[in-house]
Amino acid sequence: MRPATDIVRRVLQSEKGARIATHDQYLVDVAPDANKIEIRGAVEALYNVKVLAVNTLKTHGKWRRLSARRGRRSDRKKAIVTLAKGQKIEVKT
């Protein structure tokens, strides 16, 4: 089994992340090959919380121009983690 820090990279602080945080949900950047069971275990181990549900989504990297060449941003995987009522993840800014 992989370490929890290899699965969960960081808690994303974005407009969507702030909006869903009011419903005991958090947006987390995870490893692209991680599954829901691994994500649940890693979040519970890292932040000492009880996870009720995990929803995942993949974001494909955009093509960007770098001077005369074309470059591509890397693909990402995000997870929306629902916590038990009243629990929080402390986000360091």
Phi and psi in degrees as a GROMACS rama.xvg file:
@    title "Ramachandran Plot"
@    xaxis  label "Phi"
@    yaxis  label "Psi"
@TYPE xy
-79.0914  155.532  ARG-2
-65.7471  151.2  PRO-3
-63.1116  -29.8941  ALA-4
-72.8438  -18.8027  THR-5
-80.3195  -24.0191  ASP-6
-87.9032  -52.1476  ILE-7
-96.7287  119.005  VAL-8
-87.8046  -47.3648  ARG-9
-169.83  163.612  ARG-10
-90.1391  125.223  VAL-11
-81.5693  131.586  LEU-12
-108.856  98.42  GLN-13
-137.656  -179.923  SER-14
-63.6757  -42.9761  GLU-15
-65.8635  -39.8601  LYS-16
-61.8899  -38.5114  GLY-17
-70.7009  -34.8969  ALA-18
-69.2143  -41.2301  ARG-19
-82.8588  -13.7265  ILE-20
-65.1048  -22.2663  ALA-21
-71.7034  -14.3571  THR-22
-108.333  27.0347  HIS-23
60.0993  34.3811  ASP-24
-122.228  148.429  GLN-25
-134.061  146.83  TYR-26
-98.3759  123.517  LEU-27
-126.215  134.821  VAL-28
-85.5661  124.632  ASP-29
-125.849  169.292  VAL-30
-65.6459  142.705  ALA-31
-62.6825  -25.0618  PRO-32
-100.958  9.34618  ASP-33
-79.6651  141.959  ALA-34
-102.675  176.915  ASN-35
-64.9297  -35.1374  LYS-36
-67.6625  -42.5674  ILE-37
-65.1909  -39.9289  GLU-38
-64.1354  -43.9202  ILE-39
-58.9222  -48.6999  ARG-40
-64.2033  -38.8592  GLY-41
-68.8727  -41.3176  ALA-42
-66.9836  -41.7981  VAL-43
-64.2494  -37.7694  GLU-44
-73.1088  -41.1189  ALA-45
-74.6787  -39.614  LEU-46
-112.656  2.01771  TYR-47
53.5833  53.5654  ASN-48
-130.012  166.377  VAL-49
-102.526  118.019  LYS-50
-93.647  127.427  VAL-51
-92.2719  -38.515  LEU-52
-152.201  153.063  ALA-53
-132.551  124.636  VAL-54
-116.545  135.788  ASN-55
-118.217  155.681  THR-56
-149.988  145.399  LEU-57
-105.401  139.357  LYS-58
-119.404  122.644  THR-59
-84.5122  141.688  HIS-60
-66.7949  144.552  GLY-61
-85.6781  151.409  LYS-62
-81.7242  133.342  TRP-63
-131.274  152.693  ARG-64
-91.6772  132.923  ARG-65
-120.802  91.6856  LEU-66
62.4918  -118.798  SER-67
-91.8648  -4.44831  ALA-68
-107.424  162.836  ARG-69
-104.84  136.831  ARG-70
-126.886  164.028  GLY-71
-131.13  133.255  ARG-72
-72.991  155.788  ARG-73
-76.1044  154.119  SER-74
-71.3652  150.968  ASP-75
-132.048  157.935  ARG-76
-128.374  131.407  LYS-77
-118.949  155.639  LYS-78
-132.438  136.775  ALA-79
-100.447  114.075  ILE-80
-105.042  122.571  VAL-81
-97.2587  125.042  THR-82
-99.8739  165.214  LEU-83
-65.4926  156.394  ALA-84
-56.093  128.51  LYS-85
87.091  -3.56606  GLY-86
-93.2555  151.44  GLN-87
-137.271  156.067  LYS-88
-108.336  122.841  ILE-89
-78.8175  116.999  GLU-90
-98.7101  125.428  VAL-91
-87.8757  129.013  LYS-92
